[in-house]
Amino acid sequence: MKDLMEVMEENPVILGLSKDEDIPVVLENEAKVVFVLYGDLVRIGDIVHTLKEGGKLVFVNIDMVDGFAGRTSVVKFIKKNTEADGIISSKASLVRAAKEEGLYTVHRFFILDALAYRNIGKQLEISRPDMINIVPGWPMVVQWAVEEHDRPVIAAGLVCDRQLVIENLKAGAIAICSTNHTVWDM
């Protein structure tokens, strides 16, 4: 985990990969960490393999892969059939299962209101993730999460310009994730 934190600190912009057409751009980019935010059951292994050959640390958002269900067998599939370093999920049980399989884990939280924010602590007791992903990346909410929870925070969602990247990092996020190419080139 220490090595992962060092990589994140040295590479605070995580490339959010959402389509095949962006794979060559990701491979040319110096960023070390990629969140795969798409795919399907048939191709996810190939997508991850291509990124790993390019020297990337790869996390798969298992909630966004077509053909995957919200069951722990998905985690076992990722572990056995891909070279993924970790997973991202909004489902506490899947995050916990991935942790038990030895994968890095990111628990994704969609913060739509105060109730969703207050639920983070209960979910963390179940999932015990390596990192928290706050979506959307509102600096104020990121700061609350950093202050209240003992996990590194990644901001994502609507982090689409330099100012928001800087504000999120100042708020305490260890990194940000974006699908925006302008942010990738920062």
C-alpha positions as CSV (number, residue, x, y, z in Angstrom):
1,M,0.0,0.0,0.0
2,K,2.9,2.4,0.7
3,D,4.1,2.0,-2.9
4,L,0.7,2.7,-4.2
5,M,0.4,5.9,-2.1
6,E,3.9,7.0,-3.4
7,V,2.7,6.5,-7.0
8,M,-0.5,8.5,-6.4
9,E,1.4,11.3,-4.7
10,E,3.8,11.5,-7.6
11,N,1.0,11.2,-10.2
12,P,-2.0,13.0,-8.8
13,V,-3.9,13.0,-12.1
14,I,-5.5,9.6,-12.7
15,L,-6.6,9.0,-16.3
16,G,-10.3,8.1,-16.5
17,L,-10.5,5.8,-19.6
18,S,-14.1,5.7,-20.9
19,K,-13.7,4.5,-24.5
20,D,-11.4,2.5,-26.8
21,E,-10.4,5.5,-28.8
22,D,-8.6,7.0,-25.8
23,I,-6.3,4.0,-25.2
24,P,-3.5,5.3,-27.5
25,V,-3.7,8.7,-25.7
26,V,-3.5,7.0,-22.3
27,L,-0.5,4.9,-23.4
28,E,1.4,8.1,-24.6
29,N,0.6,10.0,-21.4
30,E,3.2,9.9,-18.6
31,A,0.5,9.3,-15.9
32,K,1.0,6.0,-14.1
33,V,-2.6,5.3,-12.9
34,V,-5.6,4.5,-15.0
35,F,-9.2,4.0,-14.0
36,V,-11.0,1.9,-16.6
37,L,-14.6,3.2,-16.6
38,Y,-16.1,1.0,-19.4
39,G,-15.8,-2.3,-21.1
40,D,-17.6,-5.6,-21.3
41,L,-17.1,-9.1,-20.0
42,V,-15.5,-10.3,-23.3
43,R,-12.9,-7.5,-23.7
44,I,-12.0,-6.3,-20.2
45,G,-9.0,-8.6,-20.0
46,D,-7.7,-7.3,-23.3
47,I,-8.2,-3.7,-22.2
48,V,-6.3,-4.2,-19.0
49,H,-3.6,-6.2,-20.7
50,T,-2.9,-3.4,-23.2
51,L,-2.7,-0.8,-20.4
52,K,-0.4,-3.1,-18.3
53,E,1.9,-3.6,-21.2
54,G,2.1,0.2,-21.4
55,G,3.4,0.3,-17.8
56,K,0.2,1.5,-16.1
57,L,-1.3,0.7,-12.7
58,V,-4.9,-0.3,-13.7
59,F,-8.1,-0.2,-11.6
60,V,-11.3,-1.4,-13.2
61,N,-14.6,0.1,-12.2
62,I,-16.6,-3.2,-11.9
63,D,-19.9,-1.3,-11.7
64,M,-19.4,0.0,-15.3
65,V,-18.4,-3.2,-17.1
66,D,-21.2,-4.5,-19.2
67,G,-22.1,-8.1,-18.3
68,F,-20.9,-7.9,-14.7
69,A,-23.5,-8.3,-11.9
70,G,-23.2,-6.9,-8.4
71,R,-21.9,-10.2,-7.1
72,T,-18.6,-11.3,-5.6
73,S,-18.0,-13.6,-8.5
74,V,-17.2,-10.5,-10.5
75,V,-14.2,-9.8,-8.2
76,K,-13.0,-13.4,-8.6
77,F,-13.3,-13.1,-12.4
78,I,-11.2,-9.9,-12.4
79,K,-8.6,-11.5,-10.2
80,K,-8.4,-14.7,-12.3
81,N,-8.9,-13.4,-15.8
82,T,-7.2,-9.9,-15.9
83,E,-4.0,-8.3,-14.7
84,A,-5.9,-5.5,-12.9
85,D,-4.2,-4.1,-9.9
86,G,-7.4,-3.0,-8.3
87,I,-11.1,-2.4,-8.5
88,I,-13.4,0.5,-8.0
89,S,-17.0,0.0,-6.9
90,S,-19.8,1.8,-5.1
91,K,-20.9,-1.5,-3.5
92,A,-19.4,-2.2,-0.1
93,S,-19.6,-6.0,-0.4
94,L,-17.7,-6.0,-3.7
95,V,-15.0,-3.7,-2.3
96,R,-14.6,-6.0,0.7
97,A,-14.5,-9.1,-1.5
98,A,-11.8,-7.5,-3.7
99,K,-9.7,-6.6,-0.6
100,E,-10.0,-10.3,0.5
101,E,-8.7,-11.3,-3.0
102,G,-5.6,-9.1,-2.6
103,L,-6.6,-6.4,-5.0
104,Y,-6.3,-2.7,-4.3
105,T,-9.7,-1.2,-3.5
106,V,-11.4,2.1,-4.1
107,H,-14.9,2.6,-2.7
108,R,-16.8,5.1,-4.8
109,F,-19.3,7.4,-3.2
110,F,-21.8,9.5,-5.1
111,I,-22.5,12.5,-2.9
112,L,-25.9,13.9,-3.9
113,D,-27.0,15.2,-0.5
114,A,-26.2,15.2,3.3
115,L,-27.7,11.8,3.7
116,A,-25.4,10.2,1.1
117,Y,-22.4,11.9,2.8
118,R,-23.4,10.7,6.3
119,N,-23.7,7.1,5.0
120,I,-19.9,7.0,4.1
121,G,-18.8,5.9,7.6
122,K,-21.3,3.0,7.8
123,Q,-20.2,1.8,4.3
124,L,-16.5,2.1,5.2
125,E,-17.0,-0.2,8.2
126,I,-18.2,-2.9,5.7
127,S,-15.8,-2.3,2.8
128,R,-12.6,-1.3,4.5
129,P,-11.2,0.1,1.3
130,D,-7.7,1.3,0.5
131,M,-9.0,4.6,-0.8
132,I,-12.3,6.6,-1.1
133,N,-13.5,8.1,-4.3
134,I,-15.7,11.2,-3.9
135,V,-18.0,11.9,-6.8
136,P,-18.5,14.7,-7.9
137,G,-15.2,16.2,-6.9
138,W,-16.5,19.1,-4.9
139,P,-13.5,20.5,-2.9
140,M,-15.6,21.2,0.2
141,V,-16.9,17.6,0.4
142,V,-13.4,16.2,-0.3
143,Q,-12.1,18.2,2.6
144,W,-14.8,16.9,4.9
145,A,-14.0,13.3,3.8
146,V,-10.3,13.8,4.4
147,E,-10.9,15.2,7.8
148,E,-13.5,12.7,8.9
149,H,-12.2,9.4,7.5
150,D,-8.9,7.6,7.7
151,R,-8.5,6.7,4.1
152,P,-6.9,8.6,1.2
153,V,-9.4,10.4,-0.9
154,I,-9.6,10.6,-4.7
155,A,-11.8,13.3,-6.2
156,A,-13.6,12.5,-9.5
157,G,-16.6,13.6,-11.5
158,L,-16.8,17.1,-13.0
159,V,-13.1,17.8,-12.3
160,C,-12.7,19.3,-15.7
161,D,-10.2,22.1,-15.4
162,R,-7.0,23.2,-13.7
163,Q,-8.7,25.2,-11.0
164,L,-10.8,22.3,-9.8
165,V,-7.7,20.0,-9.8
166,I,-5.8,22.4,-7.7
167,E,-8.7,23.0,-5.3
168,N,-9.3,19.3,-4.8
169,L,-5.6,18.7,-4.1
170,K,-5.5,21.6,-1.7
171,A,-8.6,20.2,0.0
172,G,-6.5,17.1,0.8
173,A,-7.3,14.7,-2.1
174,I,-4.3,12.4,-2.8
175,A,-5.3,12.5,-6.5
176,I,-8.1,13.3,-8.9
177,C,-9.6,11.2,-11.7
178,S,-10.9,12.8,-14.9
179,T,-11.8,11.7,-18.4
180,N,-11.0,15.2,-19.7
181,H,-7.9,15.3,-21.9
182,T,-7.1,18.8,-20.9
183,V,-6.8,17.7,-17.3
184,W,-4.7,14.7,-18.4
185,D,-2.1,17.0,-19.8
186,M,-1.6,19.0,-16.6
